[in-house]
Amino acid sequence: MTDLLVYQLEFSEKGDLESAFELLIDEKGVSSCAVEIETRTARFLAPETAGSGLVERIYEIGGLRWCSRHSFNPTTTESQQPSQAKEF
């Protein structure tokens, strides 16, 4: 089984979030996706192979202001920190 990562993306504008959402819902590798319009945030689960490429495509479109990713482990305790964060 491929390990899943949780990606959290924050956008400058609502329109940028909407454009990214269109890509997220069409990506076969995305297992789950949630969007918060008020905070212009999208979160999704995907294996690194699908997720990293998708984040790069979203970044190239523009408006991505911040991205973090960390391993998805339902038994993870709150004391563990995300493994990677990338600021744009």
N, CA, C and O atoms as a GROMACS GRO file, in nm:
protein
  352
    1MET      N    1   0.084  -0.119   0.000
    1MET     CA    2   0.000   0.000   0.000
    1MET      C    3   0.088   0.125   0.000
    1MET      O    4   0.188   0.131   0.071
    2THR      N    5   0.051   0.224  -0.079
    2THR     CA    6   0.125   0.349  -0.086
    2THR      C    7   0.091   0.435   0.034
    2THR      O    8  -0.026   0.448   0.072
    3ASP      N    9   0.194   0.495   0.093
    3ASP     CA   10   0.172   0.585   0.205
    3ASP      C   11   0.106   0.713   0.156
    3ASP      O   12   0.146   0.770   0.054
    4LEU      N   13   0.007   0.757   0.229
    4LEU     CA   14  -0.062   0.881   0.195
    4LEU      C   15  -0.001   0.998   0.269
    4LEU      O   16   0.048   0.983   0.381
    5LEU      N   17  -0.004   1.114   0.206
    5LEU     CA   18   0.036   1.239   0.270
    5LEU      C   19  -0.085   1.330   0.278
    5LEU      O   20  -0.174   1.326   0.192
    6VAL      N   21  -0.089   1.411   0.382
    6VAL     CA   22  -0.190   1.515   0.395
    6VAL      C   23  -0.126   1.644   0.344
    6VAL      O   24  -0.022   1.688   0.394
    7TYR      N   25  -0.189   1.703   0.245
    7TYR     CA   26  -0.142   1.830   0.189
    7TYR      C   27  -0.238   1.940   0.234
    7TYR      O   28  -0.360   1.923   0.228
    8GLN      N   29  -0.182   2.051   0.278
    8GLN     CA   30  -0.265   2.167   0.312
    8GLN      C   31  -0.215   2.283   0.227
    8GLN      O   32  -0.097   2.319   0.232
    9LEU      N   33  -0.304   2.341   0.149
    9LEU     CA   34  -0.270   2.450   0.059
    9LEU      C   35  -0.348   2.574   0.099
    9LEU      O   36  -0.468   2.566   0.126
   10GLU      N   37  -0.280   2.688   0.102
   10GLU     CA   38  -0.347   2.815   0.130
   10GLU      C   39  -0.326   2.907   0.011
   10GLU      O   40  -0.218   2.912  -0.047
   11PHE      N   41  -0.432   2.980  -0.025
   11PHE     CA   42  -0.433   3.060  -0.146
   11PHE      C   43  -0.452   3.207  -0.117
   11PHE      O   44  -0.509   3.245  -0.015
   12SER      N   45  -0.401   3.290  -0.208
   12SER     CA   46  -0.414   3.435  -0.194
   12SER      C   47  -0.556   3.483  -0.217
   12SER      O   48  -0.605   3.572  -0.147
   13GLU      N   49  -0.624   3.424  -0.316
   13GLU     CA   50  -0.757   3.469  -0.354
   13GLU      C   51  -0.854   3.350  -0.363
   13GLU      O   52  -0.812   3.237  -0.385
   14LYS      N   53  -0.980   3.378  -0.347
   14LYS     CA   54  -1.083   3.275  -0.357
   14LYS      C   55  -1.084   3.209  -0.495
   14LYS      O   56  -1.103   3.088  -0.506
   15GLY      N   57  -1.063   3.288  -0.599
   15GLY     CA   58  -1.060   3.234  -0.735
   15GLY      C   59  -0.948   3.134  -0.755
   15GLY      O   60  -0.963   3.036  -0.829
   16ASP      N   61  -0.834   3.157  -0.690
   16ASP     CA   62  -0.721   3.064  -0.698
   16ASP      C   63  -0.757   2.931  -0.632
   16ASP      O   64  -0.723   2.824  -0.684
   17LEU      N   65  -0.826   2.938  -0.520
   17LEU     CA   66  -0.873   2.818  -0.452
   17LEU      C   67  -0.971   2.741  -0.541
   17LEU      O   68  -0.962   2.618  -0.551
   18GLU      N   69  -1.061   2.812  -0.605
   18GLU     CA   70  -1.159   2.747  -0.692
   18GLU      C   71  -1.092   2.676  -0.809
   18GLU      O   72  -1.131   2.566  -0.846
   19SER      N   73  -0.990   2.740  -0.868
   19SER     CA   74  -0.916   2.678  -0.979
   19SER      C   75  -0.844   2.552  -0.932
   19SER      O   76  -0.844   2.450  -1.002
   20ALA      N   77  -0.785   2.559  -0.814
   20ALA     CA   78  -0.714   2.443  -0.760
   20ALA      C   79  -0.812   2.330  -0.730
   20ALA      O   80  -0.781   2.213  -0.754
   21PHE      N   81  -0.928   2.363  -0.678
   21PHE     CA   82  -1.028   2.261  -0.646
   21PHE      C   83  -1.067   2.182  -0.771
   21PHE      O   84  -1.086   2.061  -0.765
   22GLU      N   85  -1.080   2.251  -0.883
   22GLU     CA   86  -1.113   2.183  -1.008
   22GLU      C   87  -1.007   2.077  -1.043
   22GLU      O   88  -1.041   1.968  -1.090
   23LEU      N   89  -0.880   2.108  -1.019
   23LEU     CA   90  -0.774   2.010  -1.042
   23LEU      C   91  -0.780   1.896  -0.941
   23LEU      O   92  -0.761   1.780  -0.976
   24LEU      N   93  -0.806   1.931  -0.816
   24LEU     CA   94  -0.808   1.830  -0.710
   24LEU      C   95  -0.917   1.725  -0.731
   24LEU      O   96  -0.893   1.606  -0.712
   25ILE      N   97  -1.035   1.769  -0.771
   25ILE     CA   98  -1.145   1.673  -0.786
   25ILE      C   99  -1.127   1.584  -0.907
   25ILE      O  100  -1.185   1.475  -0.914
   26ASP      N  101  -1.047   1.628  -1.004
   26ASP     CA  102  -1.023   1.547  -1.124
   26ASP      C  103  -0.903   1.454  -1.112
   26ASP      O  104  -0.885   1.366  -1.196
   27GLU      N  105  -0.820   1.472  -1.011
   27GLU     CA  106  -0.699   1.392  -0.995
   27GLU      C  107  -0.733   1.255  -0.937
   27GLU      O  108  -0.789   1.246  -0.828
   28LYS      N  109  -0.699   1.150  -1.010
   28LYS     CA  110  -0.730   1.013  -0.966
   28LYS      C  111  -0.656   0.974  -0.839
   28LYS      O  112  -0.707   0.891  -0.763
   29GLY      N  113  -0.538   1.030  -0.814
   29GLY     CA  114  -0.459   0.994  -0.697
   29GLY      C  115  -0.508   1.055  -0.567
   29GLY      O  116  -0.465   1.014  -0.459
   30VAL      N  117  -0.598   1.153  -0.575
   30VAL     CA  118  -0.649   1.219  -0.454
   30VAL      C  119  -0.755   1.131  -0.390
   30VAL      O  120  -0.856   1.099  -0.451
   31SER      N  121  -0.729   1.091  -0.264
   31SER     CA  122  -0.821   1.004  -0.192
   31SER      C  123  -0.936   1.080  -0.127
   31SER      O  124  -1.048   1.030  -0.118
   32SER      N  125  -0.908   1.202  -0.082
   32SER     CA  126  -1.006   1.281  -0.010
   32SER      C  127  -0.967   1.427  -0.024
   32SER      O  128  -0.849   1.460  -0.034
   33CYS      N  129  -1.067   1.515  -0.022
   33CYS     CA  130  -1.038   1.657  -0.037
   33CYS      C  131  -1.141   1.738   0.043
   33CYS      O  132  -1.259   1.705   0.044
   34ALA      N  133  -1.093   1.842   0.110
   34ALA     CA  134  -1.181   1.933   0.183
   34ALA      C  135  -1.137   2.076   0.154
   34ALA      O  136  -1.018   2.104   0.144
   35VAL      N  137  -1.234   2.166   0.140
   35VAL     CA  138  -1.205   2.305   0.109
   35VAL      C  139  -1.274   2.394   0.211
   35VAL      O  140  -1.390   2.371   0.247
   36GLU      N  141  -1.202   2.496   0.258
   36GLU     CA  142  -1.259   2.597   0.347
   36GLU      C  143  -1.251   2.730   0.274
   36GLU      O  144  -1.144   2.790   0.263
   37ILE      N  145  -1.364   2.776   0.225
   37ILE     CA  146  -1.368   2.896   0.143
   37ILE      C  147  -1.326   3.020   0.221
   37ILE      O  148  -1.250   3.103   0.170
   38GLU      N  149  -1.374   3.034   0.344
   38GLU     CA  150  -1.343   3.153   0.424
   38GLU      C  151  -1.194   3.174   0.443
   38GLU      O  152  -1.146   3.287   0.435
   39THR      N  153  -1.121   3.067   0.469
   39THR     CA  154  -0.976   3.077   0.492
   39THR      C  155  -0.896   3.050   0.365
   39THR      O  156  -0.773   3.054   0.368
   40ARG      N  157  -0.965   3.024   0.253
   40ARG     CA  158  -0.901   2.994   0.124
   40ARG      C  159  -0.800   2.880   0.138
   40ARG      O  160  -0.685   2.890   0.094
   41THR      N  161  -0.846   2.772   0.201
   41THR     CA  162  -0.761   2.657   0.231
   41THR      C  163  -0.819   2.530   0.170
   41THR      O  164  -0.940   2.508   0.172
   42ALA      N  165  -0.730   2.447   0.116
   42ALA     CA  166  -0.769   2.315   0.067
   42ALA      C  167  -0.679   2.212   0.134
   42ALA      O  168  -0.559   2.234   0.149
   43ARG      N  169  -0.737   2.100   0.173
   43ARG     CA  170  -0.662   1.988   0.229
   43ARG      C  171  -0.699   1.865   0.148
   43ARG      O  172  -0.815   1.844   0.113
   44PHE      N  173  -0.597   1.783   0.118
   44PHE     CA  174  -0.626   1.660   0.046
   44PHE      C  175  -0.529   1.551   0.084
   44PHE      O  176  -0.417   1.577   0.128
   45LEU      N  177  -0.574   1.426   0.066
   45LEU     CA  178  -0.492   1.307   0.088
   45LEU      C  179  -0.452   1.250  -0.046
   45LEU      O  180  -0.536   1.233  -0.134
   46ALA      N  181  -0.324   1.220  -0.061
   46ALA     CA  182  -0.276   1.160  -0.185
   46ALA      C  183  -0.139   1.098  -0.160
   46ALA      O  184  -0.067   1.142  -0.071
   47PRO      N  185  -0.102   0.996  -0.239
   47PRO     CA  186   0.035   0.947  -0.230
   47PRO      C  187   0.129   1.056  -0.282
   47PRO      O  188   0.088   1.141  -0.362
   48GLU      N  189   0.252   1.055  -0.236
   48GLU     CA  190   0.347   1.160  -0.273
   48GLU      C  191   0.364   1.171  -0.425
   48GLU      O  192   0.379   1.282  -0.477
   49THR      N  193   0.361   1.059  -0.495
   49THR     CA  194   0.379   1.062  -0.641
   49THR      C  195   0.271   1.147  -0.708
   49THR      O  196   0.302   1.221  -0.801
   50ALA      N  197   0.149   1.136  -0.665
   50ALA     CA  198   0.040   1.214  -0.724
   50ALA      C  199   0.034   1.355  -0.664
   50ALA      O  200   0.015   1.452  -0.737
   51GLY      N  201   0.050   1.365  -0.534
   51GLY     CA  202   0.034   1.493  -0.465
   51GLY      C  203   0.139   1.596  -0.500
   51GLY      O  204   0.106   1.713  -0.521
   52SER      N  205   0.264   1.556  -0.508
   52SER     CA  206   0.371   1.652  -0.538
   52SER      C  207   0.355   1.711  -0.678
   52SER      O  208   0.372   1.832  -0.697
   53GLY      N  209   0.323   1.627  -0.774
   53GLY     CA  210   0.301   1.677  -0.909
   53GLY      C  211   0.181   1.770  -0.916
   53GLY      O  212   0.183   1.870  -0.988
   54LEU      N  213   0.078   1.737  -0.842
   54LEU     CA  214  -0.042   1.820  -0.840
   54LEU      C  215  -0.013   1.956  -0.777
   54LEU      O  216  -0.059   2.059  -0.827
   55VAL      N  217   0.062   1.958  -0.668
   55VAL     CA  218   0.098   2.084  -0.604
   55VAL      C  219   0.180   2.171  -0.699
   55VAL      O  220   0.161   2.292  -0.706
   56GLU      N  221   0.272   2.110  -0.773
   56GLU     CA  222   0.352   2.185  -0.870
   56GLU      C  223   0.264   2.247  -0.978
   56GLU      O  224   0.284   2.362  -1.016
   57ARG      N  225   0.166   2.172  -1.028
   57ARG     CA  226   0.074   2.224  -1.130
   57ARG      C  227  -0.007   2.341  -1.074
   57ARG      O  228  -0.027   2.442  -1.142
   58ILE      N  229  -0.054   2.326  -0.951
   58ILE     CA  230  -0.132   2.433  -0.886
   58ILE      C  231  -0.044   2.557  -0.866
   58ILE      O  232  -0.090   2.669  -0.888
   59TYR      N  233   0.080   2.536  -0.825
   59TYR     CA  234   0.173   2.648  -0.805
   59TYR      C  235   0.197   2.723  -0.936
   59TYR      O  236   0.202   2.846  -0.937
   60GLU      N  237   0.212   2.650  -1.046
   60GLU     CA  238   0.236   2.712  -1.176
   60GLU      C  239   0.118   2.797  -1.222
   60GLU      O  240   0.137   2.897  -1.292
   61ILE      N  241  -0.002   2.758  -1.185
   61ILE     CA  242  -0.121   2.837  -1.221
   61ILE      C  243  -0.119   2.970  -1.148
   61ILE      O  244  -0.160   3.073  -1.204
   62GLY      N  245  -0.071   2.970  -1.025
   62GLY     CA  246  -0.059   3.093  -0.947
   62GLY      C  247  -0.156   3.100  -0.831
   62GLY      O  248  -0.258   3.032  -0.829
   63GLY      N  249  -0.122   3.185  -0.735
   63GLY     CA  250  -0.208   3.211  -0.621
   63GLY      C  251  -0.183   3.124  -0.500
   63GLY      O  252  -0.239   3.148  -0.393
   64LEU      N  253  -0.097   3.020  -0.515
   64LEU     CA  254  -0.065   2.937  -0.400
   64LEU      C  255   0.032   3.013  -0.311
   64LEU      O  256   0.140   3.053  -0.354
   65ARG      N  257  -0.009   3.034  -0.188
   65ARG     CA  258   0.070   3.114  -0.097
   65ARG      C  259   0.147   3.030   0.003
   65ARG      O  260   0.252   3.073   0.052
   66TRP      N  261   0.098   2.911   0.035
   66TRP     CA  262   0.164   2.826   0.134
   66TRP      C  263   0.119   2.682   0.115
   66TRP      O  264   0.004   2.656   0.081
   67CYS      N  265   0.212   2.590   0.137
   67CYS     CA  266   0.182   2.448   0.126
   67CYS      C  267   0.255   2.372   0.235
   67CYS      O  268   0.374   2.396   0.259
   68SER      N  269   0.186   2.283   0.301
   68SER     CA  270   0.252   2.191   0.394
   68SER      C  271   0.208   2.050   0.360
   68SER      O  272   0.102   2.029   0.303
   69ARG      N  273   0.291   1.956   0.395
   69ARG     CA  274   0.257   1.815   0.374
   69ARG      C  275   0.319   1.733   0.485
   69ARG      O  276   0.430   1.760   0.531
   70HIS      N  277   0.245   1.633   0.527
   70HIS     CA  278   0.297   1.541   0.627
   70HIS      C  279   0.231   1.405   0.611
   70HIS      O  280   0.126   1.392   0.548
   71SER      N  281   0.293   1.306   0.670
   71SER     CA  282   0.242   1.169   0.658
   71SER      C  283   0.106   1.157   0.724
   71SER      O  284   0.080   1.217   0.828
   72PHE      N  285   0.021   1.079   0.661
   72PHE     CA  286  -0.111   1.052   0.716
   72PHE      C  287  -0.100   0.924   0.796
   72PHE      O  288  -0.071   0.817   0.742
   73ASN      N  289  -0.124   0.936   0.925
   73ASN     CA  290  -0.119   0.822   1.014
   73ASN      C  291  -0.227   0.842   1.118
   73ASN      O  292  -0.208   0.922   1.211
   74PRO      N  293  -0.339   0.774   1.106
   74PRO     CA  294  -0.450   0.795   1.198
   74PRO      C  295  -0.414   0.773   1.345
   74PRO      O  296  -0.486   0.821   1.433
   75THR      N  297  -0.306   0.703   1.373
   75THR     CA  298  -0.268   0.679   1.512
   75THR      C  299  -0.162   0.776   1.560
   75THR      O  300  -0.110   0.760   1.671
   76THR      N  301  -0.126   0.876   1.479
   76THR     CA  302  -0.026   0.975   1.516
   76THR      C  303  -0.074   1.055   1.637
   76THR      O  304  -0.190   1.093   1.644
   77THR      N  305   0.017   1.079   1.731
   77THR     CA  306  -0.018   1.161   1.846
   77THR      C  307   0.000   1.308   1.813
   77THR      O  308   0.071   1.342   1.719
   78GLU      N  309  -0.063   1.393   1.889
   78GLU     CA  310  -0.056   1.537   1.865
   78GLU      C  311   0.084   1.592   1.886
   78GLU      O  312   0.114   1.700   1.835
   79SER      N  313   0.171   1.523   1.958
   79SER     CA  314   0.304   1.575   1.986
   79SER      C  315   0.397   1.568   1.867
   79SER      O  316   0.501   1.634   1.867
   80GLN      N  317   0.363   1.491   1.764
   80GLN     CA  318   0.447   1.482   1.646
   80GLN      C  319   0.420   1.599   1.554
   80GLN      O  320   0.305   1.640   1.537
   81GLN      N  321   0.527   1.652   1.492
   81GLN     CA  322   0.517   1.766   1.403
   81GLN      C  323   0.510   1.719   1.259
   81GLN      O  324   0.556   1.610   1.228
   82PRO      N  325   0.452   1.801   1.168
   82PRO     CA  326   0.454   1.767   1.026
   82PRO      C  327   0.597   1.751   0.977
   82PRO      O  328   0.688   1.820   1.023
   83SER      N  329   0.616   1.658   0.881
   83SER     CA  330   0.752   1.628   0.835
   83SER      C  331   0.809   1.732   0.740
   83SER      O  332   0.930   1.751   0.737
   84GLN      N  333   0.725   1.800   0.664
   84GLN     CA  334   0.775   1.898   0.568
   84GLN      C  335   0.680   2.015   0.559
   84GLN      O  336   0.558   1.998   0.571
   85ALA      N  337   0.734   2.132   0.538
   85ALA     CA  338   0.654   2.249   0.508
   85ALA      C  339   0.725   2.326   0.399
   85ALA      O  340   0.848   2.334   0.399
   86LYS      N  341   0.652   2.380   0.308
   86LYS     CA  342   0.711   2.455   0.198
   86LYS      C  343   0.633   2.583   0.180
   86LYS      O  344   0.511   2.581   0.167
   87GLU      N  345   0.704   2.695   0.180
   87GLU     CA  346   0.639   2.824   0.167
   87GLU      C  347   0.663   2.876   0.027
   87GLU      O  348   0.773   2.864  -0.027
   88PHE      N  349   0.560   2.934  -0.033
   88PHE     CA  350   0.570   2.991  -0.168
   88PHE      C  351   0.556   3.139  -0.160
   88PHE      O  352   0.562   3.207  -0.263
   0.00000   0.00000   0.00000
